[in-house]
Amino acid sequence: MQISNQRPGIYSSYSVTSHYAAARSVMSAALVIKLPGFAQGLHTFDSPAEAAEALGSYRTAQNALRILFDSGVSRVYLAAVNSDSDLDYLAAIGHIAELPGVGAVICDAQDEDDLLDLVDSVEASSQAMRERLLFVGIDTAAHAAAAASALNHERGIVCTPAAYIPGDDVPSALYTACAFAGSILAQPNPGHNFSAYALGPLSRVERLPEADVQSLIAKGVCVFEQIAGNVECIRAVTTRTEPDLSMRPLNSILIIDDVMRSLRTGLHSFLRGARTGLYTHESISAQAAIILSQKRDEGILTSFEPPSARTSSEDPSVCIVQITFGVAHIVEQIHLSAHIRV
């Protein structure tokens, strides 16, 4: 604090933060959108003010970043698809593919080939222990259904319809995707029910016929509607609908990622000062069991089998831990079957 008053006395200063401010996300978001003429490469923003200063007249991009920050995301990476050059979506996402701590990639791609390139990149990053999800905003119901069918992936989330934000009379499904992605990143519990979840940054959303709502959800599209002044996700789903519906609930992939990250973190200490012998393997499997037990107590796992640890037949310095667990599902519908005697 700089002192400018020369009189003797006692002085104070303070700042006030709202108790009801959005939760801050540990994970970052990455925005991959078309920005003709914008500088190529990776851009990092830690506040809406930084984004507004850098983006200038790119109003949609500014709004998208502001939605993410308002939702609770602490850092946003931007990889621009410059339509004035040969840089495509695949090249743009290459800038963020190896970034750690990115939990969501949000894009405005509409072409099927671009979407497949994007979800392949997200899957590759996730397999390399940088788990993340792809969020796609698509304005029309028919196009959203086609995109979901093309993706058919548990890491692909298609959001529709277009939404409005305060101060802007032009709707965009990119805003819908950003608000949903930001809300998920800011929620630390992977078992949280995002169905009927209100998205604060959005003011209203275009209305879809009920027949379209039913068809879209069945095809793996997250549909949003306005209820009592709030924009809500009707049912949180991924685009993975084939060959079965086991991975259609969004919470399934969120829980799997959370458990795998927790196991890696919890077992990392065994790489420091590890000792030889069976005792080390027993300790590793015991620690894995403790972590899985904690996740079961949290209610995100239904069960797990006792982990086993063994030495790799190809490399004796490698310990292979075998784990099996069941993912809990959120109850979203209750059907009453009544047998009534009169």
Helices and strands as residue ranges (DSSP letters): E 28-34, E 42-45, H 48-55, H 59-71, E 76-81, H 89-93, E 102-107, H 112-127, E 133-137, H 141-151, E 156-160, E 163-165, E 168-172, H 173-186, E 197-198, E 204-205, H 210-218, E 221-227, E 230-233, H 250-267, G 268-271, H 278-297, E 301-311, E 319-327
